[in-house]
Amino acid sequence: MFLNGSDDGYLDALPGIRRKTLSYGDATLMSEFRLRAGYPLPVHDHPQEQTGYLVSGRLRLTIGDETHEVAPGDSWSIPGGVPHGAEVLEDAVAVEVFSPVREDYLPERSWWASS
């Protein structure tokens, strides 16, 4: 599967946080998140393992009991079921991969088919 990049297909996940599923297969799903400074990502957990990479901006990311300030080029891994959240210190773009696939992140066919 090949997909061309575009500004279409972003969804409001939370106030100040937009997400777009970039591509997915049988075992993994990759999403891009656009996060606005000052809007928190509340602490949450899910069964999927999550691996991320910060493209731009700055976050204060908490995974379990550990908090770390991440900058462009930094990456992280979150085991399934571990609580995590973030403070968005600067407008940011992050790319994250989930395994297994997050069914709730599968794109709607309407925009997917037109990409």
Residue, then its C-alpha position, 0 to 999 in steps of 0.5 A: m500500500f502506498l499513500n501520497g501525503s496531503d492535508d486531508g483526512y485529519l480528525d479532531a481527537l481532542p481540543g488542540i490535538r488532530r490525528k491522521t492515520l497514515s498507513y496500516g497493515d495486518a499488525t501495525l498502524m501509523s498515525e500523525f498527530r498535530l498538537r497545539a501548545g497548551y493543550p494537554l494529552p490527558v493520561h490514558d492507556h490502551p492495550q496496543e504497544q505504541t512507538g513514537y517519534l517527535v518530528s517538531g515541537r516540544l513535549r513533556l511526555t509521561i510514561g508510567d512513573e517517568t517524565h521526560e521532555v522530548a525534542p525533535g528527533d527523540s523517540w519513545s516506546i510505550p508498552g500496552g496497558v501503561p498509562h501515559g500523557a503529555e504536556v504540549l510545550e510548543d506546537a508539535v508533530a509526532v508520528e506514532v506506530f501502534s501494534p496491534v492495529r487500533e481499530d478505532y484509528l482505521p480511516e473512514r473509507s470515504w477519504w481513504a478511497s480518494s487518497 
